[in-house]
Structures are given as structure tokens and as C-alpha cells.
């Protein structure tokens, strides 16, 4: 699905990412983790063509994204950012915006087929329950679901998400990631998402990239990446990593300063 080769990019002539190389297979869920300032958002901006690399290539289904037109990319890739620019728009209207890449040249309004597609994904995500509310009237978790729904209405093959669970309570975090996992399983959508919570990354991702100071520190399965040594090296924090007794996925336990002193 994605093939990134020798990517170098940054801002105002300063490199933020250096020599980034990795691939994402069709149907995978890839998590991108790393400390603040490690280059996670810069990488996502490069993948979405917001940021032009200084050098290197990003291939989508074998084609360089910088050789592709806007509508061509928008029909294959959907992005869920942290910033929701919805104005005074109802949830259903916002979801229907996902059909814009499919409009004909002089088309101004959605067609019957567009409405049917939006209805399908609103039902799948649950946002049909508040479809007539304005985006400003719903909670943060509900807005995030509406944002994901709009992205799904694009019917993409690749879904890119920038911290989809940030500022949400545990109920909404699990609900959104369960939805993403279900979409990945049922619709075979490939997913790349930035996550801050290491345990959520370990639980929901097939593969993980750990960034550190603009470089890939490690790339592999959750068990290969989420080791106590890697986390301590990159995050400079003492941790214990054990397996979740239910899923057998790696789970990271923090060790407070007070507890460290007790065990010296």
C-alpha cells in the first residue's frame, strides 16, 4: 500500500526526519509512536502531501504521491486530523463532505448514491444517532467519530489518523479503536495512525514504528518494538513490560520515582 524510501523532510531548511524507510502492506494497522518532537506529525504531513520532502519518495500503490492529482489521492486516502474545521454544520452534512472527491466537474450537491453511502457509514460508526445535531453541539468523542465517518464516506483504501484518541476518556478511546479495528477487518482498510498511548498501540496495531529524534529506532510487531529497553532508551523512563493476560499483547507499566527509590 505504502512504500517510503530515503525520506528526508523538515521545515525552513532544518531536517526533522532523516533517512526514513518503511513499507505498509495492504490490510495492516501500523502505529507510529515516539516522544514529543520525534517527528511523528511531520511524517504524517509528508504522507498527506501537506509537507514536501527535501528528498526521498513516498509511493502509494506503486505511484509517487507527488505525481498524483488531488482527486486521485482523495479517492484512495482519507485523513483524520486533530483539528476539526466544521463550521456550523450538521453531523450528516459533515459526513457527506467525504463524497466531494467523487463530484463531477459542475456538481454542487450530493446525489442519491452519495447519501446512501453516507448513511451506510453513519450507521456503522453510530453517528446516525445525532445526525441532525450541529458539530459544535456534540462531545469530543462524538466529533471524532463524525470525523472518522466523513473519512470513511470517501471510501478510501488507506486511512491516516493523527492521535485519534487524544483528549478522550477511556470509553471513547476503546470505542474509537474498536471501530478502526472493525473497519480494518470488515472493509480491509489499511490504517496508519499516530498514538501516544503505548498500551493502545500494542493492543490494536499489527506493526509499530518507534521514532526517536527524527529516525526510526525500531519497526516491527508490538512484541518486537515495545520492549523495556527500547522504551527506556527512547523515552528516558523506567518501565516494566509484561503481557496482557487476556490478549497476550505487551503492556507497559510505569515506575514512579518514589517506587524506584524504594527499590534502590
N, C-alpha and C positions, 0 to 999 in steps of 0.2 A: 504493500500500500504506500508506504513512505520509505525513501532512501535518502539519507543525509550524508553528504560526502565533503569532508575537509572544510566544514563551515567555520568561518570567522566573521563575527559581526559585533557591532557596538554602536556608540554614539559619539558624534563630534570628533571622529578620528581615534577614539580610545577603544581598544578591544575589550569587550565584555565576555565573549565566548571565543575559545581558541581550539581549533582543530577538532571539531565535533563530528563524530562518525557513528551512525547507528541506523538500523532499519526497523520498521514496524511491519509485521506480517498482517495480512487481511484477517480480521476477526479477533485480533488481540486487544487487550486492555493494557495500555502502557501508562505507568505512573511516573511523573517527574518530581523528584524530591531534592532537597538541599537547603542549606541555611539561607537566611536573608542575604541578598546580594550575590548569590552564587550564579545567577544568570537564567533562572527558570522562566521568568516573564519575557526576557529578551529572546529566549529560544522560541517561545510560543509566538511572539510577534514576528519572528523570522518565518515560522511555519505558515503564518496567516498573511504573509507578504506586506504587513504593515512596515516592517523594517527590512531594508535591502542589505544583504550581506556584503561585506568587503570582498570576500572571496568564498569559493565553495559552491555547492549546488544542493538544491532540495528537489527531489523527484517525487511526483505524485503519480502513481500507476505508470511509472516509467517515463513521465514527461516532466521537464523542468517547469516549475510553477511560474517562473518569470516569462515563459513563452506561452502561457495560457491566458485567455480572456477572463474578465470578471465573472460573467455568467457561467462560463465553463467550470471555473473553480467553485462557484457558489452552488452549483448543482451536485458537486461531489463532496464539498467540505462545509460543515457548519461550525460556527464558533459561539461558545457561551462565555462571555467575559464577566468581570466583576462589576462593570458599570452598565446600568440598565437605562438606556435613553428611550423612554416610552412615551413621554409627554402625557397629556390627558387622553389616554386611550384605554378602551376596554380590553379585558383579557383576550376575548375572542378575536378582536381586531388585531391585537398584537401578535397572536399566533398566526393569523392569516398573512402577516408580513413575510413569513417564510416562503410564500409562494411567488414573491416578486421576481426571483431569478428565472421563473418559467413564463413570465408575462410576454406576450407578443409586443412588437415594437410600439404600437399605438394603443395598447391595452391599459386602461386606467383602473378597472375594477376586477375583482376575483370572479371566476366562472364557477359553475355548479361543481365541477370536478375539484376545484381548489377548496371549496367549502367542505366537500366530503372528506378530503384528505386531512384538513384541519380538524374536523370532527373526530376522525379516527384517532389522531394522536392526543387530542384533548381528553378523550375517554381513557386512553392508555395511561396518561400521566395523572389523571384525576382533576385537571384544572377545569373540566366542564362544570364542576360544582359551583364555581364562581366566575363563569364565563362573562357575565354581564356586569361584573364589578370593574371599576377603574383600577389600573395597575397601582396607583398611589394609595388605594384603599385596602390592599391586601398585605399580608405579613411578608417578611423577608424570605421565609421558606417557600411561601406560595409564589412569590415573584420569581424565585429561582426555578421553580417548576414550570412557570409560564415561559421563562427564557429557554429552558430546555425544550419545551413543547414547540416554540417558534423554530428552534433549530431542527427539530425532527420533521416539521412540516416542509422543510427544504428537501426532505428525503435524501439525506447525504449518505455517502459511503464511509466518510470519516468525520468523527465528532471530536472537536478540540474544546477542552474546558479549562478555564483558569480558576483554580481553587473553588470548585462548585459547592463546597461545604463550609466556606469561611463565614464566621459570624452567625452560624446556625446552631441550634441546640441539638442534642444527640438524637432526638427523634427525627428531626428533619435531615440530619446528616445521613443516618442509616436509610431513611426513606428515599432520599435522592440517589444514593449509591446503589441501593437495591434496584431502583428503576433503571439506572445506567447498566447494571449487570443484566437485567432482564432484556433490555433493548439489544445489548450485545449478543445475548443468547438467541433471542427470537428473530431479530432482524439482521443479524450478522454484521452490525455496525462496528467498525474499528474505532477505538477510543484512545485518545491521548489526553491525559489530564494532569495538571499541577495539583499536588496535595501537600499540605503542611503536616498533617497528622500521619506519622509513620505507621501507626497501627491500622488506620483505614487503608493506607497504601498496601500494606502487607496482606490485608484481608480481601481486598477487592481486585487487585491488579494481577495480571498474568506475568508481566515483566515490569521491572523498575529501573529507572536511570537515576543514579545519585550524582548530582553535580556538586562540585566544590571549586570555588574561585575560578569559575568560567570554564572548567574542564570536566570531562566525565571521569569520576572517581571509580565508579563501578556500574555495570549494566548486566542484568540477569534476572533470575527468578527472585521472589521475595526472600527465600532462604539464602540465596547467594549474596544478596545485597544487604539485607538487614541483619548484619552480624554486629555483635557488641563492639568489636574492634573498629569496624568501618564507621559506626555511629560515633564512637568516642574520638576517632581521628578527625572526622569532618565537623561534628557539632561541638567538640570540646566539652562533652558532658558524660559523666559516668552513668552507664546503664547496665541493665541485665536483660538479656533476650531469652525468652522461653517460648515454647509452642503453645498456642491456644488449644486447650484440651478438647474443644469441640471441632474446630476446623483444621487443626494441626498447622495453622499458619503462624509465622513468627510474631511474637508480641513483645513490645519494648516496655520495660519498667524503668522509670526514672529513679535515681538515688539522690536524695536531698543532701545538702551539705551537713546537716545535723546527723544524719544516719552514717555518712562517710566518716565523720569524726568518731562516732561510737565504735566503728569497726577498724580504726587505725591501730 
